[in-house]
């Protein structure tokens, strides 16, 4: 078996070896001899502990390296865990911020879309309320049939509001532009009260159905937002 001389171990164990020698001398009945000479003590120590098996040296070194590796590995794991937790925290904060910004953006876009839709609706309503023809564009006649009056109304009242307008006129005057309520003084197709209100559209309000239609349309738009709004009110209250 291969052996390695380890002088350092011999020096460190000088006292122990000297003691062993003394005990052996006493047991043999011999006279104990002083071992005060450092050179002799060192030689004796070296002779007794000179050779240490190489395998034991390797085992000791391996154990030491393993322990160091374990300590380093534990420290590395702790550092890696700490780094991972910090990265996760930063990522969570980043994700939360991105989510908040996305929600705010979505809310702003929804608000803008709503405002645009409302603006578009108002424009469409305004366009639908405006007459397709002005009352003054119709030539004056001595008299008008119901069909002629209705044809005028179709050209003045927006198409999507005509049926509601017609329903009110049917109930108020049955399309008689000269209809007059003797008790209240209401007059014309839409039974304006008093009838003279219609002069704001034209002085010919008594004899011109177009003037009455135009005034009635304006009145319904201003008071009920549209002829259909006026018709809804009429159905609930039997007047408008």
Residue, then its C-alpha position, 0 to 999 in steps of 0.5 A: x500500500x502506498x504511504x505518505x510521510x507527513x512531518x507536520x503531523x509528527x511535529x504537532x504530536x510530539x508531546x503525545x509521543x513522548x508520553x507514550x515512550x515514558x509509559x512503555x519504559x516504566x512498564x519494562x522496569x527500565x529507568x526512564x530516560x529524559x527526552x529533552x533533546x528536540x532533535x531526538x523527540x522529532x525523530x521519534x515522532x517522525x518514526x511513529x507517525x511518518x506514514x499515513x494512508x493516502x486513502x484517509x487523506x483523500x477522504x478528509x479532503x473530499x469531505x472538506x470540499x463537499x462541505x464547502x460545496x454544500x455551503x456555496x450551493x445553499x447560499x446560491x439557492x438562497x440568492x437565486x430564490x431571492x432574485x426570483x422573488x424580486x423578479x416576480x414582484x417587479x413583473x407583478x407590478x409591471x403587469x398590474x400597471x399594464x392592466x390598469x393602463x389597458x382598462x383606462x384606455x378601454x374606458x376612454x375609447x368606450x366613452x369616445x365611441x359613446x360620445x360619437x354615437x350620440x353626436x351622430x344620433x343628434x345629427x341624424x335626428x336634426x336632419x330627419x326633423x328638417x323638412x324635405x320641402x319648405x311650406x312656401x315652395x307649394x303653389x297656392x290653391x283655392x282648395x285642397x283634397x285630403x290626398x293633396x294635403x297628405x301628399x304635402x305632408x309627406x314632402x314636408x315631414x321626415x319619412x320616419x316621422x310621417x306615420x306619427x304625424x299622420x296619427x295625430x292629424x287623423x285624431x285632431x282634424x281628420x286631415x281637414x285643414x279648415x277644421x275649427x273647434x267652436x268651443x276652444x278656437x283650435x284651428x287647422x290640421x293640428x288644431x293649433x290653439x289659438x290658430x293664430x299661432x301658425x302665423x309665425x310660419x305664414x300669414x296664410x295659415x287659415x287657407x294653406x295646408x303647407x303652412x299648417x303642416x310646417x307649424x305643426x312639425x315645428x311645434x312637435x319637434x320643439x315640445x316633444x322632440x319629434x312627431x313620434x314623441x308627440x304621438x306617444x304623449x297623445x296616446x297617454x293623455x289624448x292631447x298633445 
